[in-house]
Amino acid sequence: MKSVCKIFIVLAFAFNSTGLFAQFSAAGGVSFGTAVEKLGLFARGAYDITDEIRGNATVNFFFGESVEGIASTNVWTINLDGHYKLIDEDEFGVYALAGLNLATVRVKFEDPTGIFGNFSESSTEVGLNVGGGAELPLDTVIPFAEVKYVISNLDQLVIMAGVRFPF
């Protein structure tokens, strides 16, 4: 633990002393996927690499379906996206995005009779993200909306709305 603290202090000093531009933010919100036809929740970490380019890591969990506690499904994704700011004004921002998508679909079956047994199966797909978004910077938070198309075996349009908290 002490080593991690030392590394963090050294990195913080290095970024501060070299004058590098760095802005971290965290975000969260709701999403909707057209292939899964379900609402979801997402959490995101973002890092402003330059004035125009931002990197994002997003985890998205779509609510699944359940059949009387016997069978259930869910879908979760991990996205690594780059945002390129097309418009970056004090009142409004627009960005294009591209990145990678890792989607996992999970099905779980619990047999109450014990005849068939219990099982869980999952499938993971890799895909590409393309899309864009808009944000409205306020004093302490940045509300945003984003639309992206995931190109994979689980093709879908994902619509997201959330709030980003810079720090």
Secondary structure in CASP SS format (residue, H / E / C, confidence):
PFRMAT SS
TARGET T0000
AUTHOR 0000-0000-0000
METHOD secondary structure of the structure
MODEL  1
M C 1.00
K H 1.00
S H 1.00
V H 1.00
C H 1.00
K H 1.00
I H 1.00
F H 1.00
I H 1.00
V H 1.00
L H 1.00
A H 1.00
F H 1.00
A H 1.00
F H 1.00
N H 1.00
S H 1.00
T H 1.00
G C 1.00
L C 1.00
F C 1.00
A C 1.00
Q E 1.00
F E 1.00
S E 1.00
A E 1.00
A E 1.00
G E 1.00
G E 1.00
V E 1.00
S E 1.00
F E 1.00
G E 1.00
T C 1.00
A C 1.00
V C 1.00
E C 1.00
K E 1.00
L E 1.00
G E 1.00
L E 1.00
F E 1.00
A E 1.00
R E 1.00
G E 1.00
A E 1.00
Y E 1.00
D E 1.00
I C 1.00
T C 1.00
D C 1.00
E C 1.00
I E 1.00
R E 1.00
G E 1.00
N E 1.00
A E 1.00
T E 1.00
V E 1.00
N E 1.00
F E 1.00
F E 1.00
F C 1.00
G C 1.00
E C 1.00
S E 1.00
V E 1.00
E C 1.00
G C 1.00
I C 1.00
A E 1.00
S E 1.00
T E 1.00
N E 1.00
V E 1.00
W E 1.00
T E 1.00
I E 1.00
N E 1.00
L E 1.00
D E 1.00
G E 1.00
H E 1.00
Y E 1.00
K E 1.00
L E 1.00
I E 1.00
D E 1.00
E C 1.00
D C 1.00
E C 1.00
F C 1.00
G E 1.00
V E 1.00
Y E 1.00
A E 1.00
L E 1.00
A E 1.00
G E 1.00
L E 1.00
N E 1.00
L E 1.00
A E 1.00
T E 1.00
V E 1.00
R E 1.00
V E 1.00
K E 1.00
F E 1.00
E C 1.00
D C 1.00
P C 1.00
T C 1.00
G C 1.00
I C 1.00
F C 1.00
G C 1.00
N C 1.00
F E 1.00
S E 1.00
E E 1.00
S E 1.00
S E 1.00
T E 1.00
E E 1.00
V E 1.00
G E 1.00
L E 1.00
N E 1.00
V E 1.00
G E 1.00
G E 1.00
G E 1.00
A E 1.00
E E 1.00
L C 1.00
P C 1.00
L C 1.00
D C 1.00
T C 1.00
V C 1.00
I E 1.00
P E 1.00
F E 1.00
A E 1.00
E E 1.00
V E 1.00
K E 1.00
Y E 1.00
V E 1.00
I E 1.00
S C 1.00
N C 1.00
L C 1.00
D C 1.00
Q E 1.00
L E 1.00
V E 1.00
I E 1.00
M E 1.00
A E 1.00
G E 1.00
V E 1.00
R E 1.00
F E 1.00
P E 1.00
F C 1.00
END
